[in-house]
Amino acid sequence: METQPTFSPDGKTIAFLSDRDGSENLWIADSNGSNLKQLTKDTMATFVSPAWSPDGQFLAVSRITPTSRTAEIWMYHRDGGTGVQVTKAAEREGAPNPDRLSSLGARFSPDGKFLYYSRRKGLFSYNVTLPLWQLIRRDRVTGDEDVITEAPTGALRPVISPDGTNLVFATRYETETALRLRNLKTGAERWLKYPIQHDDQESVASRDLYPNYAFTPDGKELVLTFNGKIQRLSVLTGEHETIPFNAQVSQDIGPLLDVQKRIEQGPVKARLIQSPQPSPDGTNIAFSALGALYSTELGGTPKRITNAAKVFAPAYSPDGQWIAYTNWNNTGGHIWKVRANGQGTPQQLTSAPSYYLQPAWSPDGQRIVALRSSIQSQIQAEFASALYDVIWVPAAGGDATLITPARGARRPHFVTGEPDRVYLYSAKGLSPIRVDGSDPRLIMKVNGVQRGIEPSPAQDARLSPDGRHVAALASHQIYVFPRPEPGSANLSIDLTKPPVPVKKITTIGADSLAWTADSKSVVWSAGPSYFRKTVGSETKPEEFPIIIEAPRAKPSGSILLRNAKLITMKGAEVLENGDVLITDNRIAAVGKRGSFPVPAGTKIQDVAGHTIMPGIIDVHAHWRVQRDVIEEQSWSFLANLAYGVTAGRDPQTMTADMFAYQDTIDQGGMLGPRAFSTGPGVFADTDFKSYEETKAALSRYSKYYGTHMLKSYMVGNRKQRQWVVQASKELGIMPTTEGGLDLKLNITHALDGFSGNEHALPILPLYKDVVELFSKTGITYTPTLLVAYGGPWAENYFYETTDVYGDAKLKRFIPQNVLYLKASRRNAWFSEEEHVFKRLAASAKKVVDAGGRVTIGGHGQLQGIQCHWEMWALQSGGMTNFEVLRAATIHGAEALGYAQDIGSLEVGKLADLLVLRKDPLANIRNTNTIHYVMKNGELFDADSMDQLWPAAKKLGNQWWWNQQPK
């Protein structure tokens, strides 16, 4: 992709930005395109707005790197060199992002004495208050900088007239962008043109804050773009005329990654074994799966070693005779132990209920160390609580003794011969401490790939039991290295530039990490498989697939929903006075009332006056669940189902735990939507070095997690992203991605073949070129307007205009503390005209009109209701109510690859549907009048979530219903 061309002063050379070598760099060429020359050789940088010096020898350009995270101006000579840095984001290394300075749109004064540019703190932030940017004039001799504007809504993109007398810049007036002209001799200012192209100061401005524009050589006119056209603008009068321009473009695009599959209907096969731990002799492992505890000989058949439910984190005693583990429910949990052979009654070791995690035996077998958190901290946290203590309990049972507040530390483990010292790992590094809380130390910090201001700490690091080696988990890959000399001060191990030999021992990646007791091997899991690798061996890791199955939930019987209006989503079909017959968990017949026979014994549910539509499909869900364990009932899943979300995809779960929740729901152990997931996202810190490495890492998703969904999140440079597409095509994966408020990146996603693009295209408005690209490539566009890009979040609008905290249904399904904190006080308030979601929705409407696919994603902003807010916001841009419902149903099913089974009311499809009291085709806000919700053939009262069919069953008491003070 080649962008932002600019002529040299003599008109003989063009400078431009290009990713033709796989990543974006600065290039020059003769004006006819010959004599190409690459001036920069970055592999991960982004460049913005090159500008020539008056003598044509230098180019000033803004450069953004993963380590700077802000735009800094550099100068490059046209004949080569590594460049000279002009502005710095911060004077000291590691300064926090909000304090770092960004500089964009550099322009030289005609005499070459000054450099003008826009500057702000940081690079972007959400829900901002203007002004952000102001103009800076830099003396090129002294380096002195002066702020030369105090524009109340910011000053952007300075341009100087050829004679040096006039300065033009962009700014806002109310909600639109305008040009102002300042006479540099007198200081007088006036409006030049309003409105013009909407600026990009509320996103990352990857192509600068406003499109490039320039004075004509005589200084009488400006050449610029707005209204989707190239314009000539009179500096004297402000009048403009369009410069005709047409181009016939033939554009190659990547493969269409449209993998349509069937939703599994056989036994539920565990997609994940959690916390696998080897026995001391290495012949067995213990693990949890589907909330139960198992052990197995390597290569053998797993057996359940306790009948208790919701049990986790097994740990073998040093003699191999016992397995310690934890349990969890909403009234609390304990640490337990059971004979390793499963014989006998489990013994409760802790005296007080709490939330216990990651138990580990001391080498002498006398105590068990674990993490502990309060029950309330865990159940009330919208995300998992980070408040833990490190404690120990006697192996025979008794009161817990505090060792130390964890302060972010996890993964307690021991070194043989040191029974009184426990080792912990946190972002700060590996830290031993005595079990009496004395002598805390930091022995080493372990860093993975740096993709930010600070190096990224490894996810986990463990000393081998003999204390001689370290195994580290970073970017979901495992590395092993010899422990440096104990006692080395301020020791930092950078896995990419190590001071000791480091060996990467995984290719597909890992979910867990542990050592065997003899320190000879590292063990880990990926999905339901267990791996073992001998340290120092060049052979492939041993793999031991673990198969755990459970029956899949499936109701039995027939029910007829009679006499409703049917919005089937089979094309544009809408049936008045229709019937839907459900047998077991599938739709058996759909049609006008009386148009098909009804089997004897069928339950008749008259829903006259109601409207039936397919269940809502949230393509960009973020469910709030606890990690490391499986809850009894996630309020997040319950709320979504109550509000009609019968299926969804979490496109970035951080950990693999979501697969365990999906399995739990599928086997009927928890109420919730069909909880599809991409699992942990693939991020830039993977830093793929080859296509082969990329394919190996992506195989974890298709082969081990059993998903064809992937989130490729800002993965490196364009070459690396194309590797992801190529590997996905071979592996049968549908990779979705997001542009991170960067339209250029969004465009490359569509060109290269990604199946989906999450979040809004931030430039307003979209014109024919981008609209047709997003429609003809087949990429799915999910705008997630509640977290709007390029302006205030639409979520704020609904808090401002609806009674959220007073909603009785929300209070039933969302914990009070979550609802209150979200609805009672907001960090920002915006007038209706300041919101951009209607404009973003209007652009999405253009994509729909051009034949593209738009879907809805609630982003987990307020579980359940967020999908209705998203639909209402989408409709505000001009979509018909039917188009919005189509985006929320069949188009969502297509985006997930499951349109053969869900998304419409058709014979043979799974019975996921909503019965509404009012017609959403008449008023889109009627989507929130759900009377009944049916998922997988089971019918629920949407206001209470009591089950009505196939059996009457009250929803059990939920922990948050009785939390108010008394």
LUMTORMAR-887418 format. One record per residue (C-alpha): residue in one letter; y, z, x. Coordinates in steps of 0.1 Angstrom, whole numbers, plus 5000, padded with zeros to 4 digits. Each point is the difference from the previous one (the first is absolute). Example, Ala and Ser with C-alpha at 12.3 -4.5 7.8 and 13.67 -1.06 7.14 Angstrom:
! LUMTORMAR-887418
a495550785123 s503449935014 
END
This chain:
! LUMTORMAR-887418
m500050005000 e503349895015 t503350154988 q503750065007 p500949705021 t503549995016 f501749735020 s501450065035 p503749965004 d499649655013 g497649914972 k497349885025 t497650294996 i498550204971 a498950365003 f497550124974 l497350264992 s496449894999 d496550164998 r498349685014 d498450205028 g498650264975 s503050244999 e503749964994 n502149915030 l503349835009 w499849635009 i502449725009 a499649624997 d502249695003 s501749924967 n497449734994 g497250255003 s498949905035 n499750225032 l498850314983 k500450325020 q498950354991 l502650265012 t498250324989 k496450105004 d499650294977 t496750054981 m501150254973 a503849974997 t502149854972 f503349825008 v503049954978 s503149775001 p500349845034 a503649905010 w501349805029 s502650135024 p503149775002 d498949855033 g496649924986 q498150195028 f498950314981 l498550094966 a500650334983 v497250104976 s498950314982 r496550125011 i497850244980 t496850145016 p497450244986 t501250265025 s503749964992 r499649974962 t503749905000 a501949685009 e501549995035 i502149725014 w498749825031 m501549715021 y497849725014 h501049735024 r499149654989 d498249945033 g497750304997 g499650365011 t498950314982 g503450064983 v502750275002 q500250274973 v503550034985 t499750274974 k497550294999 a498650164968 a500350345016 e501150155033 r496850215003 e496449904996 g498250134969 a503250054979 p499050014963 n500349684980 p502950124977 d502250065030 r499249675017 l502649714998 s499349654989 s502249715009 l499849664983 g501849674998 a501649995035 r502849745004 f502249935030 s503749974998 p501149655010 d501550135032 g496750185009 k501750345004 f498550174970 l496750024981 y500250074963 y497050134980 s499050234971 r498650345006 r498450294981 k497850305006 g496349924996 l498749664989 f499350064963 s499550284975 y499250014963 n502350084971 v503149995023 t503650084994 l502549755014 p501649955024 l497449945026 w501349745024 q503449965017 l501449755025 i500150085037 r502149835027 r498650045035 d502049935031 r497749805022 v501650135032 t500350374994 g497250044974 d502450194977 e499249974963 d502450044971 v499250024963 i502449754985 t499250034963 e499750284974 a498849784972 p498950234971 t496949804994 g499349895035 a501049715023 l497549735010 r499649695021 p503349955018 v501149645008 i503149925021 s502149684995 p500149765029 d503650105009 g499150374999 t502550084973 n497850064970 l497050234994 v497849944970 f497350254989 a497950074970 t500350314978 r499250134965 y502250014970 e498250214974 t496549844999 e500849665015 t500749885035 a503349845010 l501749865031 r503250165014 l502349855025 r502150205025 n502849875021 l499350145034 k503749975010 t501550184970 g497150204987 a500649864965 e496949954978 r499249814969 w497049904978 l498749665010 k497149944976 y498250194973 p497250014991 i497849855027 q496450045011 h498850354994 d499850195034 d496950175014 q501550335012 e497650204978 s496849885018 v499249935036 a502249695004 s497449825021 r502149684997 d503250205003 l502150154972 y501349674988 p499049645007 n501749845031 y503349824994 a502749855022 f503549865001 t500449635004 p501649905033 d503449984985 g499750354985 k501049884966 e496750034983 l496850215000 v496649854997 l497750254983 t497350034973 f500050154966 n498649904966 g497149865019 k502249725015 i501949925032 q503750044992 r503449915016 l502650274993 s503749965005 v501450295020 l503449944984 t499149974963 g496550144998 e498849694981 h496649865009 e498049694997 t496349945004 i498749815030 p497149794987 f496750075018 n496549904993 a496850035021 q496549894993 v497750265014 s496249985005 q498850355007 d496550105012 i498850334986 g497150245008 p496850034980 l499950124964 l498350345003 d499050034964 v496750195000 q498850054964 k497150254996 r498250204974 i500550374996 e496850185011 q497850124972 g497050135018 p499550355014 v503050155018 k499449975037 a502150245020 r502649815019 l500750295023 i498250295017 q502550285007 s500050225031 p496649905015 q498950255026 p497149975024 s497450285003 p499950175035 d496949805010 g501649684988 t497149904977 n501750074967 i503449984984 a501550194971 f502849854978 s501450004966 a500049714976 l501049974964 g500950375002 a496550115010 l498650135033 y497249805017 s498150005033 t497849735014 e498049915031 l501649715017 g498549694984 g498450224973 t500650064963 p502850244991 k499150324981 r502450224981 i500050355016 t501850194972 n500449944963 a503650125001 a502749744990 k503349935018 v498750115034 f501449865033 a500450025038 p496550105012 a499650165035 y496850095018 s499550345016 p499449985038 d496350074995 g499749734973 q498650254974 w503150014977 i502649774985 a503450144992 y502049824974 t502950044975 n500349964963 w503149934979 n501150014964 n503350084984 t499350374999 g499350015037 g497349955026 h498150195027 i498149955032 w496250004995 k496949965021 v496649884991 r496849955019 a500049665017 n496749914983 g501650074966 q497650294993 g501350334986 t503250094982 p503449915015 q502050305012 q503750044993 l501750105033 t503650054989 s501250294979 a503149844985 p500349674983 s502349755016 y500049645013 y497849985031 l499749705022 q498249885032 p497750295008 a498750025036 w497550255015 s500850185033 p497549925028 d498450354997 g499449954963 q501950324991 r503049874981 i501249694981 v503549885005 a501749804973 l503449894985 r501250194970 s502749934975 s501050164967 i498649874968 q503449954985 s501249815031 q497349754995 i499949954963 q503849994995 a500849765029 e500649654988 f498649905033 a497650215021 s501550335012 a500550045038 l500250384998 y496950135017 d498950305021 v497350005025 i497550284992 w496650125009 v497350174980 p496850175012 a497049784999 a498350274979 g503050004975 g503050224996 d503850004999 a501949735017 t502050075031 l503249815008 i500149835034 t503349814997 p502049804975 a498849645005 r503549845002 g498449664995 a496950065021 r496649904987 r496549935011 p498950335016 h497249965026 f498650195029 v499049955036 t496650145011 g500350335018 e503450084983 p499050174968 d503350184998 r502349705003 v500449734973 y501549665006 l502349844975 y501649664997 s503449914987 a502749745006 k501150225028 g496749975017 l496850195008 s500650375000 p497650295006 i500650354988 r497950315001 v498550124968 d502250315001 g503049785000 s501050055036 d500549755029 p501049694981 r500349695022 l500649634998 i497649835024 m500849634992 k501849774977 v498249684989 n502049694989 g498949684984 v501849674997 q503850054999 r501649834971 g503050224995 i502750195018 e497450265011 p496449925010 s497650044971 p497650305006 a496349944996 q498650094966 d497450235016 a498850115034 r497050225009 l498850155033 s496349945006 p497950324998 d499750015038 g503849975003 r499849695023 h501049724977 v502449934971 a499449784970 a503149884981 l500449824967 a503149775000 s500849724976 h496550064985 q498349925034 i498350245023 y500850045037 v498250215026 f501450125034 p499250265025 r502050324997 p502650025027 e500150305023 p500450314979 g503450165004 s501949685005 a503650074987 n501549804972 l497049765000 s500449704978 i497249744995 d501449674988 l496949804988 t501849675007 k501250105035 p497550285009 p500250205032 v496250034999 p497449744991 v499849964962 k497249824982 k500349874964 i496650044985 t500549874964 t500949664987 i499750034962 g501850335000 a499150364989 d500650254972 s498950315019 l499450125035 a497650265016 w498050065032 t496350075003 a499250355012 d498749875034 s503449825006 k498249685007 s501049814969 v502949954976 v499249964963 w502049874971 s499849854966 a501449684984 g499550004963 p496450104993 s498749935035 y499650245029 f500449895036 r499050155034 k501249875034 t498850145033 v503050065023 g500049765029 s497549774984 e500849634997 t497649954970 k501149974965 p500350324979 e497050104980 e500649964963 f498250194972 p500849894965 i500050284974 i499149914965 i501150254972 e499849884964 a500950154967 p499849864964 r503149814989 a501750134969 k499349774970 p500350094963 s497549904974 g500649874965 s502349774981 i503550064986 l502249764980 l503850025003 r501149844967 n503049834985 a502550015029 k502349745016 l498249885031 i501949895031 t496949875018 m501649845031 k497649724996 g502749745006 a502750064975 e497750124973 v501350264975 l497850084969 e501350174969 n497650234982 g497449985027 d496950195009 v498550105034 l496450095003 i498950215030 t496350055008 d499350255028 n502849935025 r500749644993 i501849794974 a497449844977 a502349814976 v503749934994 g501449824970 k501750004967 r498850274976 g496649914986 s499549705024 f496950155016 p497050214990 v500150385007 p496750165011 a498650274978 g500950355011 t503349895015 k502850264997 i503049854982 q503450115012 d502849864978 v503249955020 a502049814973 g503649975010 h499250045037 t500149755029 i497149965025 m500649875035 p498050015032 g500450315022 i502950015025 i499149905036 d502250175026 v499849775030 h502150235022 a498950354991 h500350315023 w497950274985 r500650365010 v496750175010 q498950265025 r498449885032 d496850135017 v498750124967 i499549854965 e501950184972 e498350104968 q502649804981 s503049825015 w503050034978 s501249685015 f497049804987 l500150184967 a503749934994 n499549635008 l497149964976 a501950194973 y502949755004 g497649704997 v499449915037 t496349914998 a499849845035 g502150005031 r500149955037 d501450245025 p501249765028 q500250265027 t498250334999 m500550125036 t496450145000 a496749874987 d499750294975 m501049794971 f496749825001 a498350334993 y502350054970 q499249644988 d496350085002 t500550334981 i501849834972 d497449734998 q497250254996 g501950184973 g500950315020 m503749974993 l502249834975 g502249735014 p500649625002 r497849775020 a501450125033 f499849705023 s501450055035 t500849825032 g499250315019 p502150085031 g502549735007 v499949785031 f503350075017 a501949875030 d498650275022 t496649814999 d501749765025 f497249754997 k499349825034 s497849724987 y498649844968 e496650155008 e501550355002 t501849944967 k496849884982 a498050305013 a502650254987 l500249824966 s496250004996 r500250384994 y501549924966 s497649734988 k496850135016 y500450374999 y502550104973 g498749734977 t503449884991 h501649655000 m503550155000 l502150065031 k503650115006 s501549835031 y503150205005 m502649855024 v497249905024 g501549915033 n501349655006 r499349684981 k497049905021 q498350344993 r500849974963 q498449655000 w496950155016 v499850244971 v500149714976 q497449805019 a497750305002 s500550084963 k499049654991 e496750035020 l499350354986 g500849934964 i503050244999 m503249974980 p502750145022 t503250114984 t503150095021 e503750084997 g503149875018 g501750345005 l503349894985 d499949685021 l500149674982 k499149805031 l496850215004 n499249954963 i500349625004 t497650005029 h497550204979 a500149734974 l499849725025 d497150155019 g497750074971 f500250374991 s498750054965 g502750244989 n503550125009 e501050354990 h503550114993 a503149804991 l501449705018 p503350175008 i502449705001 l501949934968 p499749764983 l497049795010 y500449635000 k497649714995 d498649985035 v498750365001 v499150004963 e497849695004 l498450145032 f498950314982 s498749814970 k498249715018 t498350215027 g498350214974 i501150335015 t500350284975 y503450164999 t500250374990 p503750105000 t499650384995 l503550024985 l499850384997 v500550005038 a502349705000 y500949845033 g503549895005 g501650264978 p499450334981 w496550074988 a499349934963 e498250334999 n503450175000 y501149804970 f497250144979 y500750365010 e503749934992 t499349844966 t496950174985 d498950364994 v497350045026 y499650375003 g500150054962 d497249764994 a497050194986 k497449755011 l501350005036 k499950385000 r496349994989 f498949785027 i502350075030 p500350345016 q503350174991 n501050045037 v499649635006 l501849894968 y502850255004 l500849915036 k500149634992 a501950024967 s502450295003 r502049915031 r500349665015 n501549925034 a502149714987 w501549884968 f501149634995 s501949844972 e498049744981 e501949705015 e499250125035 h496249974994 v498549685014 f496650024982 k501149764973 r501049745026 l496750055018 a498249964967 a502049684993 s498749865033 a496450104991 k500649814967 k500849695020 v496750035018 v498250034967 d501849704986 a498949805030 g496450084994 g499750305024 r498150324994 v502050334997 t498450334994 i501050364995 g499850295024 g501250354992 h499950125036 g498950354987 q503650104994 l499250214969 q496349974992 g499149814968 i503549944985 q501049815032 c498149694989 h501949994967 w503350045018 e499049715023 m499249784970 w503350084983 a501949935032 l498249675005 q500949904964 s503750075007 g500249695022 g499249764972 m496249994998 t498649984965 n498150314988 f496849795002 e500749905036 v500450375009 l496850094983 r498249725018 a501350135033 a498750344991 t496549884990 i498449675008 h502249915029 g499350355015 a496249934995 e500349675018 a502050175029 l497250255004 g497349734998 y498450154969 a501249774972 q496449924991 d499650364988 i503450144990 g503549904990 s499449844966 l498350064967 e497149755004 v496350014993 g498050135029 k502950185017 l500050385006 a501550194971 d503350115015 l502749994973 l502950184983 v500750064963 l503850024995 r501850144970 k502749745003 d500149645011 p501149945036 l500849644992 a502750124976 n501450255025 i498850045036 r500650374998 n497250024975 t497549995029 n500550385000 t498750054965 i496450035010 h497850164973 y496649945016 v499049895035 m496549865006 k498649975035 n496549885007 g499250024963 e501050374997 l502750064974 f502650285006 d502950144980 a502949905024 d502150304991 s497450265008 m497349805019 d497450154978 q497049764999 l499349864966 w497249755007 p497049995007 a500150384996 a502850244990 k501050195030 k503150225006 l501849965033 g499350325020 n502750245009 q502249875029 w501450245026 w503649904995 w500050094963 n500550375006 q502250025030 q503250134984 p501250355007 k499250264974 
END
